[in-house]
Amino acid sequence: MALILSDRVKETSVTSGTGDVNLGGALGGFQTFSDAIGDGNTTYYVIENESRWEVGVGTYTLSTNTLSRDTVLSSSSGT
């Protein structure tokens, strides 16, 4: 498992709550986590919507196409 940093990675998701993020595919002009980060590797992430956000470190899993939220570094809720 390696820490991978990559530019232009952005996927949609309808996941709510605090568990793993189910990824829904790249937006136009962006890469998927699968292509850019690779199975079992960790990366920094940002989750955002119109009013809330979270920054952390997570691990991408190819078999489930999910990003785990291993360490939340900061968030709009202060946790």
Protein Blocks (a to p, Z undefined) as FASTA:
>chain_A
ZZdddehiacddfbecjbdcddebjaehiacfklmnoghiacddddddfkbccddddddd
fklopacdfbafbdfkoZZ
